[in-house]
Amino acid sequence: MATRYEVIIYWSTEDDSFIAEVPELPGCASDGKTRAQALKNVEAIIQEWIATAKELGRPMPKPKGRLVFA
């Protein structure tokens, strides 16, 4: 399930992987050997982050809305 949160993907030489971070969700990040894999992995982590926040009664950040979906 794609989300509307901004995802930043970059190469990490230290980790020898692509890193995908979600700035709006503190601590929400994943990695992968390809950009596509990093994005797929972080989408799963986003869902887990949201589920955990709901369970703990924490406020849910709204997506910044920079992305436009047709």
CHARMM internal coordinates of N, CA and C (Angstrom, degrees):
IC EDIT
DIST 1 N 1 CA 1.4466
DIST 1 CA 1 C 1.5263
ANGL 1 N 1 CA 1 C 109.24
DIST 1 C 2 N 1.2961
ANGL 1 CA 1 C 2 N 117.20
DIHE 1 N 1 CA 1 C 2 N 119.09
DIST 2 N 2 CA 1.4585
ANGL 1 C 2 N 2 CA 121.14
DIHE 1 CA 1 C 2 N 2 CA 179.06
DIST 2 CA 2 C 1.5268
ANGL 2 N 2 CA 2 C 109.41
DIHE 1 C 2 N 2 CA 2 C -76.55
DIST 2 C 3 N 1.3078
ANGL 2 CA 2 C 3 N 115.21
DIHE 2 N 2 CA 2 C 3 N 144.25
DIST 3 N 3 CA 1.4599
ANGL 2 C 3 N 3 CA 120.91
DIHE 2 CA 2 C 3 N 3 CA 178.21
DIST 3 CA 3 C 1.5241
ANGL 3 N 3 CA 3 C 109.06
DIHE 2 C 3 N 3 CA 3 C -113.26
DIST 3 C 4 N 1.3046
ANGL 3 CA 3 C 4 N 115.41
DIHE 3 N 3 CA 3 C 4 N 173.40
DIST 4 N 4 CA 1.4595
ANGL 3 C 4 N 4 CA 120.42
DIHE 3 CA 3 C 4 N 4 CA -179.08
DIST 4 CA 4 C 1.5187
ANGL 4 N 4 CA 4 C 112.05
DIHE 3 C 4 N 4 CA 4 C -102.39
DIST 4 C 5 N 1.3163
ANGL 4 CA 4 C 5 N 117.35
DIHE 4 N 4 CA 4 C 5 N 12.56
DIST 5 N 5 CA 1.4561
ANGL 4 C 5 N 5 CA 120.33
DIHE 4 CA 4 C 5 N 5 CA 177.36
DIST 5 CA 5 C 1.5277
ANGL 5 N 5 CA 5 C 110.10
DIHE 4 C 5 N 5 CA 5 C -80.65
DIST 5 C 6 N 1.3207
ANGL 5 CA 5 C 6 N 115.02
DIHE 5 N 5 CA 5 C 6 N 144.36
DIST 6 N 6 CA 1.4573
ANGL 5 C 6 N 6 CA 121.04
DIHE 5 CA 5 C 6 N 6 CA 177.84
DIST 6 CA 6 C 1.5385
ANGL 6 N 6 CA 6 C 109.13
DIHE 5 C 6 N 6 CA 6 C -66.46
DIST 6 C 7 N 1.3225
ANGL 6 CA 6 C 7 N 116.08
DIHE 6 N 6 CA 6 C 7 N 135.41
DIST 7 N 7 CA 1.4618
ANGL 6 C 7 N 7 CA 122.10
DIHE 6 CA 6 C 7 N 7 CA 176.73
DIST 7 CA 7 C 1.5263
ANGL 7 N 7 CA 7 C 107.64
DIHE 6 C 7 N 7 CA 7 C -123.49
DIST 7 C 8 N 1.3126
ANGL 7 CA 7 C 8 N 115.97
DIHE 7 N 7 CA 7 C 8 N 127.32
DIST 8 N 8 CA 1.4658
ANGL 7 C 8 N 8 CA 121.59
DIHE 7 CA 7 C 8 N 8 CA 176.93
DIST 8 CA 8 C 1.5193
ANGL 8 N 8 CA 8 C 107.55
DIHE 7 C 8 N 8 CA 8 C -106.51
DIST 8 C 9 N 1.3269
ANGL 8 CA 8 C 9 N 116.37
DIHE 8 N 8 CA 8 C 9 N 125.60
DIST 9 N 9 CA 1.4646
ANGL 8 C 9 N 9 CA 121.33
DIHE 8 CA 8 C 9 N 9 CA -179.39
DIST 9 CA 9 C 1.5249
ANGL 9 N 9 CA 9 C 108.51
DIHE 8 C 9 N 9 CA 9 C -117.32
DIST 9 C 10 N 1.3256
ANGL 9 CA 9 C 10 N 115.91
DIHE 9 N 9 CA 9 C 10 N 131.45
DIST 10 N 10 CA 1.4646
ANGL 9 C 10 N 10 CA 120.86
DIHE 9 CA 9 C 10 N 10 CA 178.45
DIST 10 CA 10 C 1.5292
ANGL 10 N 10 CA 10 C 109.66
DIHE 9 C 10 N 10 CA 10 C -147.91
DIST 10 C 11 N 1.3232
ANGL 10 CA 10 C 11 N 115.24
DIHE 10 N 10 CA 10 C 11 N 160.90
DIST 11 N 11 CA 1.4629
ANGL 10 C 11 N 11 CA 121.53
DIHE 10 CA 10 C 11 N 11 CA 178.81
DIST 11 CA 11 C 1.5164
ANGL 11 N 11 CA 11 C 109.75
DIHE 10 C 11 N 11 CA 11 C -86.15
DIST 11 C 12 N 1.3230
ANGL 11 CA 11 C 12 N 117.35
DIHE 11 N 11 CA 11 C 12 N 134.38
DIST 12 N 12 CA 1.4601
ANGL 11 C 12 N 12 CA 123.01
DIHE 11 CA 11 C 12 N 12 CA 175.45
DIST 12 CA 12 C 1.5245
ANGL 12 N 12 CA 12 C 108.84
DIHE 11 C 12 N 12 CA 12 C -114.47
DIST 12 C 13 N 1.3067
ANGL 12 CA 12 C 13 N 115.91
DIHE 12 N 12 CA 12 C 13 N 111.44
DIST 13 N 13 CA 1.4602
ANGL 12 C 13 N 13 CA 120.56
DIHE 12 CA 12 C 13 N 13 CA 177.46
DIST 13 CA 13 C 1.5267
ANGL 13 N 13 CA 13 C 109.85
DIHE 12 C 13 N 13 CA 13 C -64.38
DIST 13 C 14 N 1.3216
ANGL 13 CA 13 C 14 N 115.72
DIHE 13 N 13 CA 13 C 14 N -38.68
DIST 14 N 14 CA 1.4655
ANGL 13 C 14 N 14 CA 121.01
DIHE 13 CA 13 C 14 N 14 CA -179.37
DIST 14 CA 14 C 1.5325
ANGL 14 N 14 CA 14 C 111.48
DIHE 13 C 14 N 14 CA 14 C -60.08
DIST 14 C 15 N 1.3303
ANGL 14 CA 14 C 15 N 116.63
DIHE 14 N 14 CA 14 C 15 N -41.09
DIST 15 N 15 CA 1.4619
ANGL 14 C 15 N 15 CA 121.42
DIHE 14 CA 14 C 15 N 15 CA -178.76
DIST 15 CA 15 C 1.5205
ANGL 15 N 15 CA 15 C 113.08
DIHE 14 C 15 N 15 CA 15 C -93.00
DIST 15 C 16 N 1.3388
ANGL 15 CA 15 C 16 N 116.17
DIHE 15 N 15 CA 15 C 16 N -9.95
DIST 16 N 16 CA 1.4648
ANGL 15 C 16 N 16 CA 122.25
DIHE 15 CA 15 C 16 N 16 CA -176.97
DIST 16 CA 16 C 1.5352
ANGL 16 N 16 CA 16 C 110.34
DIHE 15 C 16 N 16 CA 16 C 54.30
DIST 16 C 17 N 1.3416
ANGL 16 CA 16 C 17 N 114.95
DIHE 16 N 16 CA 16 C 17 N 41.81
DIST 17 N 17 CA 1.4657
ANGL 16 C 17 N 17 CA 121.54
DIHE 16 CA 16 C 17 N 17 CA -177.30
DIST 17 CA 17 C 1.5193
ANGL 17 N 17 CA 17 C 109.60
DIHE 16 C 17 N 17 CA 17 C -153.39
DIST 17 C 18 N 1.3350
ANGL 17 CA 17 C 18 N 114.95
DIHE 17 N 17 CA 17 C 18 N 163.69
DIST 18 N 18 CA 1.4552
ANGL 17 C 18 N 18 CA 120.26
DIHE 17 CA 17 C 18 N 18 CA 168.19
DIST 18 CA 18 C 1.5208
ANGL 18 N 18 CA 18 C 106.87
DIHE 17 C 18 N 18 CA 18 C -82.74
DIST 18 C 19 N 1.3200
ANGL 18 CA 18 C 19 N 116.17
DIHE 18 N 18 CA 18 C 19 N 138.73
DIST 19 N 19 CA 1.4594
ANGL 18 C 19 N 19 CA 122.35
DIHE 18 CA 18 C 19 N 19 CA 178.23
DIST 19 CA 19 C 1.5224
ANGL 19 N 19 CA 19 C 107.77
DIHE 18 C 19 N 19 CA 19 C -110.74
DIST 19 C 20 N 1.3150
ANGL 19 CA 19 C 20 N 116.45
DIHE 19 N 19 CA 19 C 20 N 135.14
DIST 20 N 20 CA 1.4618
ANGL 19 C 20 N 20 CA 122.58
DIHE 19 CA 19 C 20 N 20 CA 176.51
DIST 20 CA 20 C 1.5260
ANGL 20 N 20 CA 20 C 107.36
DIHE 19 C 20 N 20 CA 20 C -118.37
DIST 20 C 21 N 1.3284
ANGL 20 CA 20 C 21 N 116.15
DIHE 20 N 20 CA 20 C 21 N 118.93
DIST 21 N 21 CA 1.4530
ANGL 20 C 21 N 21 CA 121.67
DIHE 20 CA 20 C 21 N 21 CA -179.11
DIST 21 CA 21 C 1.5249
ANGL 21 N 21 CA 21 C 110.32
DIHE 20 C 21 N 21 CA 21 C -117.72
DIST 21 C 22 N 1.3277
ANGL 21 CA 21 C 22 N 116.05
DIHE 21 N 21 CA 21 C 22 N 148.15
DIST 22 N 22 CA 1.4604
ANGL 21 C 22 N 22 CA 122.31
DIHE 21 CA 21 C 22 N 22 CA 178.14
DIST 22 CA 22 C 1.5312
ANGL 22 N 22 CA 22 C 106.48
DIHE 21 C 22 N 22 CA 22 C -117.53
DIST 22 C 23 N 1.3352
ANGL 22 CA 22 C 23 N 117.11
DIHE 22 N 22 CA 22 C 23 N 95.57
DIST 23 N 23 CA 1.4677
ANGL 22 C 23 N 23 CA 120.43
DIHE 22 CA 22 C 23 N 23 CA -173.76
DIST 23 CA 23 C 1.5311
ANGL 23 N 23 CA 23 C 114.54
DIHE 22 C 23 N 23 CA 23 C -58.47
DIST 23 C 24 N 1.3096
ANGL 23 CA 23 C 24 N 118.38
DIHE 23 N 23 CA 23 C 24 N -30.42
DIST 24 N 24 CA 1.4650
ANGL 23 C 24 N 24 CA 121.27
DIHE 23 CA 23 C 24 N 24 CA -177.71
DIST 24 CA 24 C 1.5251
ANGL 24 N 24 CA 24 C 113.25
DIHE 23 C 24 N 24 CA 24 C -75.85
DIST 24 C 25 N 1.3274
ANGL 24 CA 24 C 25 N 116.68
DIHE 24 N 24 CA 24 C 25 N -16.28
DIST 25 N 25 CA 1.4638
ANGL 24 C 25 N 25 CA 121.32
DIHE 24 CA 24 C 25 N 25 CA -179.38
DIST 25 CA 25 C 1.5286
ANGL 25 N 25 CA 25 C 108.12
DIHE 24 C 25 N 25 CA 25 C -117.37
DIST 25 C 26 N 1.3255
ANGL 25 CA 25 C 26 N 118.23
DIHE 25 N 25 CA 25 C 26 N 96.88
DIST 26 N 26 CA 1.4623
ANGL 25 C 26 N 26 CA 121.69
DIHE 25 CA 25 C 26 N 26 CA -174.96
DIST 26 CA 26 C 1.5310
ANGL 26 N 26 CA 26 C 113.17
DIHE 25 C 26 N 26 CA 26 C -51.04
DIST 26 C 27 N 1.3188
ANGL 26 CA 26 C 27 N 115.49
DIHE 26 N 26 CA 26 C 27 N 129.37
DIST 27 N 27 CA 1.4595
ANGL 26 C 27 N 27 CA 121.63
DIHE 26 CA 26 C 27 N 27 CA 177.90
DIST 27 CA 27 C 1.5112
ANGL 27 N 27 CA 27 C 114.54
DIHE 26 C 27 N 27 CA 27 C 80.06
DIST 27 C 28 N 1.3161
ANGL 27 CA 27 C 28 N 118.21
DIHE 27 N 27 CA 27 C 28 N 1.37
DIST 28 N 28 CA 1.4667
ANGL 27 C 28 N 28 CA 121.97
DIHE 27 CA 27 C 28 N 28 CA -176.96
DIST 28 CA 28 C 1.5295
ANGL 28 N 28 CA 28 C 109.16
DIHE 27 C 28 N 28 CA 28 C -88.75
DIST 28 C 29 N 1.3221
ANGL 28 CA 28 C 29 N 115.94
DIHE 28 N 28 CA 28 C 29 N 108.96
DIST 29 N 29 CA 1.4645
ANGL 28 C 29 N 29 CA 121.52
DIHE 28 CA 28 C 29 N 29 CA -178.59
DIST 29 CA 29 C 1.5187
ANGL 29 N 29 CA 29 C 109.03
DIHE 28 C 29 N 29 CA 29 C -158.59
DIST 29 C 30 N 1.3243
ANGL 29 CA 29 C 30 N 115.13
DIHE 29 N 29 CA 29 C 30 N 161.00
DIST 30 N 30 CA 1.4614
ANGL 29 C 30 N 30 CA 121.65
DIHE 29 CA 29 C 30 N 30 CA 176.78
DIST 30 CA 30 C 1.5164
ANGL 30 N 30 CA 30 C 107.73
DIHE 29 C 30 N 30 CA 30 C -154.27
DIST 30 C 31 N 1.3196
ANGL 30 CA 30 C 31 N 115.33
DIHE 30 N 30 CA 30 C 31 N -179.55
DIST 31 N 31 CA 1.4611
ANGL 30 C 31 N 31 CA 119.14
DIHE 30 CA 30 C 31 N 31 CA 179.32
DIST 31 CA 31 C 1.5235
ANGL 31 N 31 CA 31 C 109.81
DIHE 30 C 31 N 31 CA 31 C -141.35
DIST 31 C 32 N 1.3255
ANGL 31 CA 31 C 32 N 115.04
DIHE 31 N 31 CA 31 C 32 N 175.22
DIST 32 N 32 CA 1.4599
ANGL 31 C 32 N 32 CA 121.05
DIHE 31 CA 31 C 32 N 32 CA 178.31
DIST 32 CA 32 C 1.5149
ANGL 32 N 32 CA 32 C 109.85
DIHE 31 C 32 N 32 CA 32 C -173.79
DIST 32 C 33 N 1.3021
ANGL 32 CA 32 C 33 N 116.16
DIHE 32 N 32 CA 32 C 33 N 159.39
DIST 33 N 33 CA 1.4738
ANGL 32 C 33 N 33 CA 120.83
DIHE 32 CA 32 C 33 N 33 CA 179.83
DIST 33 CA 33 C 1.5293
ANGL 33 N 33 CA 33 C 111.69
DIHE 32 C 33 N 33 CA 33 C -74.75
DIST 33 C 34 N 1.3420
ANGL 33 CA 33 C 34 N 117.10
DIHE 33 N 33 CA 33 C 34 N -19.54
DIST 34 N 34 CA 1.4646
ANGL 33 C 34 N 34 CA 121.92
DIHE 33 CA 33 C 34 N 34 CA 175.40
DIST 34 CA 34 C 1.5203
ANGL 34 N 34 CA 34 C 108.03
DIHE 33 C 34 N 34 CA 34 C -128.23
DIST 34 C 35 N 1.3423
ANGL 34 CA 34 C 35 N 116.47
DIHE 34 N 34 CA 34 C 35 N 163.85
DIST 35 N 35 CA 1.4668
ANGL 34 C 35 N 35 CA 120.19
DIHE 34 CA 34 C 35 N 35 CA 176.21
DIST 35 CA 35 C 1.5252
ANGL 35 N 35 CA 35 C 110.19
DIHE 34 C 35 N 35 CA 35 C -59.92
DIST 35 C 36 N 1.3296
ANGL 35 CA 35 C 36 N 115.32
DIHE 35 N 35 CA 35 C 36 N -44.09
DIST 36 N 36 CA 1.4678
ANGL 35 C 36 N 36 CA 119.95
DIHE 35 CA 35 C 36 N 36 CA -178.91
DIST 36 CA 36 C 1.5223
ANGL 36 N 36 CA 36 C 111.35
DIHE 35 C 36 N 36 CA 36 C -61.12
DIST 36 C 37 N 1.3103
ANGL 36 CA 36 C 37 N 116.67
DIHE 36 N 36 CA 36 C 37 N -41.46
DIST 37 N 37 CA 1.4672
ANGL 36 C 37 N 37 CA 120.42
DIHE 36 CA 36 C 37 N 37 CA -179.87
DIST 37 CA 37 C 1.5257
ANGL 37 N 37 CA 37 C 110.49
DIHE 36 C 37 N 37 CA 37 C -67.19
DIST 37 C 38 N 1.3225
ANGL 37 CA 37 C 38 N 117.22
DIHE 37 N 37 CA 37 C 38 N -41.48
DIST 38 N 38 CA 1.4690
ANGL 37 C 38 N 38 CA 120.91
DIHE 37 CA 37 C 38 N 38 CA 178.55
DIST 38 CA 38 C 1.5225
ANGL 38 N 38 CA 38 C 110.29
DIHE 37 C 38 N 38 CA 38 C -61.78
DIST 38 C 39 N 1.3384
ANGL 38 CA 38 C 39 N 116.90
DIHE 38 N 38 CA 38 C 39 N -41.89
DIST 39 N 39 CA 1.4582
ANGL 38 C 39 N 39 CA 120.83
DIHE 38 CA 38 C 39 N 39 CA 179.05
DIST 39 CA 39 C 1.5285
ANGL 39 N 39 CA 39 C 111.22
DIHE 38 C 39 N 39 CA 39 C -65.78
DIST 39 C 40 N 1.3144
ANGL 39 CA 39 C 40 N 116.89
DIHE 39 N 39 CA 39 C 40 N -44.36
DIST 40 N 40 CA 1.4646
ANGL 39 C 40 N 40 CA 120.77
DIHE 39 CA 39 C 40 N 40 CA 178.49
DIST 40 CA 40 C 1.5324
ANGL 40 N 40 CA 40 C 110.48
DIHE 39 C 40 N 40 CA 40 C -60.68
DIST 40 C 41 N 1.3254
ANGL 40 CA 40 C 41 N 115.76
DIHE 40 N 40 CA 40 C 41 N -44.31
DIST 41 N 41 CA 1.4626
ANGL 40 C 41 N 41 CA 120.23
DIHE 40 CA 40 C 41 N 41 CA -179.31
DIST 41 CA 41 C 1.5209
ANGL 41 N 41 CA 41 C 111.77
DIHE 40 C 41 N 41 CA 41 C -63.85
DIST 41 C 42 N 1.3420
ANGL 41 CA 41 C 42 N 116.79
DIHE 41 N 41 CA 41 C 42 N -42.37
DIST 42 N 42 CA 1.4607
ANGL 41 C 42 N 42 CA 119.04
DIHE 41 CA 41 C 42 N 42 CA -177.62
DIST 42 CA 42 C 1.5309
ANGL 42 N 42 CA 42 C 111.23
DIHE 41 C 42 N 42 CA 42 C -70.82
DIST 42 C 43 N 1.3214
ANGL 42 CA 42 C 43 N 118.35
DIHE 42 N 42 CA 42 C 43 N -28.87
DIST 43 N 43 CA 1.4673
ANGL 42 C 43 N 43 CA 120.00
DIHE 42 CA 42 C 43 N 43 CA 176.08
DIST 43 CA 43 C 1.5358
ANGL 43 N 43 CA 43 C 109.88
DIHE 42 C 43 N 43 CA 43 C -60.96
DIST 43 C 44 N 1.3172
ANGL 43 CA 43 C 44 N 117.02
DIHE 43 N 43 CA 43 C 44 N -39.63
DIST 44 N 44 CA 1.4688
ANGL 43 C 44 N 44 CA 120.54
DIHE 43 CA 43 C 44 N 44 CA 177.38
DIST 44 CA 44 C 1.5309
ANGL 44 N 44 CA 44 C 110.65
DIHE 43 C 44 N 44 CA 44 C -67.03
DIST 44 C 45 N 1.3239
ANGL 44 CA 44 C 45 N 116.34
DIHE 44 N 44 CA 44 C 45 N -39.46
DIST 45 N 45 CA 1.4630
ANGL 44 C 45 N 45 CA 121.01
DIHE 44 CA 44 C 45 N 45 CA 179.83
DIST 45 CA 45 C 1.5296
ANGL 45 N 45 CA 45 C 110.42
DIHE 44 C 45 N 45 CA 45 C -66.81
DIST 45 C 46 N 1.3368
ANGL 45 CA 45 C 46 N 117.21
DIHE 45 N 45 CA 45 C 46 N -37.62
DIST 46 N 46 CA 1.4675
ANGL 45 C 46 N 46 CA 120.85
DIHE 45 CA 45 C 46 N 46 CA 176.50
DIST 46 CA 46 C 1.5199
ANGL 46 N 46 CA 46 C 110.04
DIHE 45 C 46 N 46 CA 46 C -58.40
DIST 46 C 47 N 1.3147
ANGL 46 CA 46 C 47 N 117.22
DIHE 46 N 46 CA 46 C 47 N -45.92
DIST 47 N 47 CA 1.4697
ANGL 46 C 47 N 47 CA 120.63
DIHE 46 CA 46 C 47 N 47 CA 179.86
DIST 47 CA 47 C 1.5297
ANGL 47 N 47 CA 47 C 110.98
DIHE 46 C 47 N 47 CA 47 C -62.07
DIST 47 C 48 N 1.3247
ANGL 47 CA 47 C 48 N 117.25
DIHE 47 N 47 CA 47 C 48 N -40.07
DIST 48 N 48 CA 1.4627
ANGL 47 C 48 N 48 CA 121.19
DIHE 47 CA 47 C 48 N 48 CA 177.58
DIST 48 CA 48 C 1.5238
ANGL 48 N 48 CA 48 C 110.83
DIHE 47 C 48 N 48 CA 48 C -66.30
DIST 48 C 49 N 1.3408
ANGL 48 CA 48 C 49 N 116.29
DIHE 48 N 48 CA 48 C 49 N -41.10
DIST 49 N 49 CA 1.4659
ANGL 48 C 49 N 49 CA 121.39
DIHE 48 CA 48 C 49 N 49 CA 179.21
DIST 49 CA 49 C 1.5281
ANGL 49 N 49 CA 49 C 109.54
DIHE 48 C 49 N 49 CA 49 C -59.65
DIST 49 C 50 N 1.3311
ANGL 49 CA 49 C 50 N 116.29
DIHE 49 N 49 CA 49 C 50 N -47.57
DIST 50 N 50 CA 1.4595
ANGL 49 C 50 N 50 CA 121.95
DIHE 49 CA 49 C 50 N 50 CA -179.22
DIST 50 CA 50 C 1.5281
ANGL 50 N 50 CA 50 C 110.55
DIHE 49 C 50 N 50 CA 50 C -62.78
DIST 50 C 51 N 1.3102
ANGL 50 CA 50 C 51 N 117.79
DIHE 50 N 50 CA 50 C 51 N -45.35
DIST 51 N 51 CA 1.4687
ANGL 50 C 51 N 51 CA 121.45
DIHE 50 CA 50 C 51 N 51 CA -179.93
DIST 51 CA 51 C 1.5288
ANGL 51 N 51 CA 51 C 110.73
DIHE 50 C 51 N 51 CA 51 C -61.36
DIST 51 C 52 N 1.3215
ANGL 51 CA 51 C 52 N 117.06
DIHE 51 N 51 CA 51 C 52 N -42.97
DIST 52 N 52 CA 1.4621
ANGL 51 C 52 N 52 CA 120.75
DIHE 51 CA 51 C 52 N 52 CA 179.81
DIST 52 CA 52 C 1.5171
ANGL 52 N 52 CA 52 C 111.23
DIHE 51 C 52 N 52 CA 52 C -65.76
DIST 52 C 53 N 1.3349
ANGL 52 CA 52 C 53 N 116.73
DIHE 52 N 52 CA 52 C 53 N -43.08
DIST 53 N 53 CA 1.4648
ANGL 52 C 53 N 53 CA 120.37
DIHE 52 CA 52 C 53 N 53 CA 178.63
DIST 53 CA 53 C 1.5315
ANGL 53 N 53 CA 53 C 110.68
DIHE 52 C 53 N 53 CA 53 C -60.13
DIST 53 C 54 N 1.3204
ANGL 53 CA 53 C 54 N 117.03
DIHE 53 N 53 CA 53 C 54 N -41.91
DIST 54 N 54 CA 1.4706
ANGL 53 C 54 N 54 CA 121.00
DIHE 53 CA 53 C 54 N 54 CA 179.18
DIST 54 CA 54 C 1.5262
ANGL 54 N 54 CA 54 C 110.61
DIHE 53 C 54 N 54 CA 54 C -64.39
DIST 54 C 55 N 1.3434
ANGL 54 CA 54 C 55 N 116.83
DIHE 54 N 54 CA 54 C 55 N -43.95
DIST 55 N 55 CA 1.4681
ANGL 54 C 55 N 55 CA 121.00
DIHE 54 CA 54 C 55 N 55 CA 179.61
DIST 55 CA 55 C 1.5242
ANGL 55 N 55 CA 55 C 111.58
DIHE 54 C 55 N 55 CA 55 C -60.46
DIST 55 C 56 N 1.3453
ANGL 55 CA 55 C 56 N 116.04
DIHE 55 N 55 CA 55 C 56 N -36.95
DIST 56 N 56 CA 1.4622
ANGL 55 C 56 N 56 CA 121.02
DIHE 55 CA 55 C 56 N 56 CA -177.91
DIST 56 CA 56 C 1.5271
ANGL 56 N 56 CA 56 C 112.86
DIHE 55 C 56 N 56 CA 56 C -87.65
DIST 56 C 57 N 1.3319
ANGL 56 CA 56 C 57 N 116.65
DIHE 56 N 56 CA 56 C 57 N -1.76
DIST 57 N 57 CA 1.4509
ANGL 56 C 57 N 57 CA 120.72
DIHE 56 CA 56 C 57 N 57 CA -179.97
DIST 57 CA 57 C 1.5225
ANGL 57 N 57 CA 57 C 113.84
DIHE 56 C 57 N 57 CA 57 C 70.49
DIST 57 C 58 N 1.3036
ANGL 57 CA 57 C 58 N 116.35
DIHE 57 N 57 CA 57 C 58 N 24.77
DIST 58 N 58 CA 1.4722
ANGL 57 C 58 N 58 CA 120.50
DIHE 57 CA 57 C 58 N 58 CA 179.78
DIST 58 CA 58 C 1.5202
ANGL 58 N 58 CA 58 C 110.59
DIHE 57 C 58 N 58 CA 58 C -84.76
DIST 58 C 59 N 1.3306
ANGL 58 CA 58 C 59 N 115.81
DIHE 58 N 58 CA 58 C 59 N 151.13
DIST 59 N 59 CA 1.4746
ANGL 58 C 59 N 59 CA 118.71
DIHE 58 CA 58 C 59 N 59 CA 179.71
DIST 59 CA 59 C 1.5264
ANGL 59 N 59 CA 59 C 110.90
DIHE 58 C 59 N 59 CA 59 C -66.36
DIST 59 C 60 N 1.3128
ANGL 59 CA 59 C 60 N 114.69
DIHE 59 N 59 CA 59 C 60 N 147.38
DIST 60 N 60 CA 1.4606
ANGL 59 C 60 N 60 CA 121.47
DIHE 59 CA 59 C 60 N 60 CA -178.91
DIST 60 CA 60 C 1.5257
ANGL 60 N 60 CA 60 C 109.72
DIHE 59 C 60 N 60 CA 60 C -100.80
DIST 60 C 61 N 1.3448
ANGL 60 CA 60 C 61 N 117.75
DIHE 60 N 60 CA 60 C 61 N 117.15
DIST 61 N 61 CA 1.4660
ANGL 60 C 61 N 61 CA 119.24
DIHE 60 CA 60 C 61 N 61 CA 177.55
DIST 61 CA 61 C 1.5276
ANGL 61 N 61 CA 61 C 110.50
DIHE 60 C 61 N 61 CA 61 C -63.75
DIST 61 C 62 N 1.3243
ANGL 61 CA 61 C 62 N 115.75
DIHE 61 N 61 CA 61 C 62 N 140.20
DIST 62 N 62 CA 1.4546
ANGL 61 C 62 N 62 CA 119.76
DIHE 61 CA 61 C 62 N 62 CA 176.57
DIST 62 CA 62 C 1.5241
ANGL 62 N 62 CA 62 C 108.49
DIHE 61 C 62 N 62 CA 62 C -84.22
DIST 62 C 63 N 1.3281
ANGL 62 CA 62 C 63 N 117.07
DIHE 62 N 62 CA 62 C 63 N 142.26
DIST 63 N 63 CA 1.4686
ANGL 62 C 63 N 63 CA 119.33
DIHE 62 CA 62 C 63 N 63 CA 175.79
DIST 63 CA 63 C 1.5312
ANGL 63 N 63 CA 63 C 110.01
DIHE 62 C 63 N 63 CA 63 C -58.97
DIST 63 C 64 N 1.3244
ANGL 63 CA 63 C 64 N 115.88
DIHE 63 N 63 CA 63 C 64 N 146.10
DIST 64 N 64 CA 1.4630
ANGL 63 C 64 N 64 CA 120.98
DIHE 63 CA 63 C 64 N 64 CA -178.15
DIST 64 CA 64 C 1.5222
ANGL 64 N 64 CA 64 C 111.98
DIHE 63 C 64 N 64 CA 64 C -66.75
DIST 64 C 65 N 1.3184
ANGL 64 CA 64 C 65 N 117.41
DIHE 64 N 64 CA 64 C 65 N -21.63
DIST 65 N 65 CA 1.4465
ANGL 64 C 65 N 65 CA 119.61
DIHE 64 CA 64 C 65 N 65 CA 176.21
DIST 65 CA 65 C 1.5103
ANGL 65 N 65 CA 65 C 114.98
DIHE 64 C 65 N 65 CA 65 C 81.20
DIST 65 C 66 N 1.3247
ANGL 65 CA 65 C 66 N 118.25
DIHE 65 N 65 CA 65 C 66 N 20.12
DIST 66 N 66 CA 1.4587
ANGL 65 C 66 N 66 CA 120.53
DIHE 65 CA 65 C 66 N 66 CA 178.49
DIST 66 CA 66 C 1.5249
ANGL 66 N 66 CA 66 C 112.16
DIHE 65 C 66 N 66 CA 66 C -73.90
DIST 66 C 67 N 1.3263
ANGL 66 CA 66 C 67 N 115.55
DIHE 66 N 66 CA 66 C 67 N -27.48
DIST 67 N 67 CA 1.4636
ANGL 66 C 67 N 67 CA 119.70
DIHE 66 CA 66 C 67 N 67 CA -177.37
DIST 67 CA 67 C 1.5208
ANGL 67 N 67 CA 67 C 109.90
DIHE 66 C 67 N 67 CA 67 C -85.33
DIST 67 C 68 N 1.3036
ANGL 67 CA 67 C 68 N 116.20
DIHE 67 N 67 CA 67 C 68 N 144.87
DIST 68 N 68 CA 1.4556
ANGL 67 C 68 N 68 CA 120.84
DIHE 67 CA 67 C 68 N 68 CA 178.92
DIST 68 CA 68 C 1.5261
ANGL 68 N 68 CA 68 C 107.74
DIHE 67 C 68 N 68 CA 68 C -120.96
DIST 68 C 69 N 1.3345
ANGL 68 CA 68 C 69 N 116.34
DIHE 68 N 68 CA 68 C 69 N 125.59
DIST 69 N 69 CA 1.4496
ANGL 68 C 69 N 69 CA 121.49
DIHE 68 CA 68 C 69 N 69 CA 179.12
DIST 69 CA 69 C 1.5223
ANGL 69 N 69 CA 69 C 108.31
DIHE 68 C 69 N 69 CA 69 C -106.88
DIST 69 C 70 N 1.3239
ANGL 69 CA 69 C 70 N 115.76
DIHE 69 N 69 CA 69 C 70 N 135.86
DIST 70 N 70 CA 1.4708
ANGL 69 C 70 N 70 CA 120.00
DIHE 69 CA 69 C 70 N 70 CA -179.73
DIST 70 CA 70 C 1.5152
ANGL 70 N 70 CA 70 C 109.56
DIHE 69 C 70 N 70 CA 70 C -81.52
END
COOR INIT
IC SEED 1 N 1 CA 1 C
IC BUILD
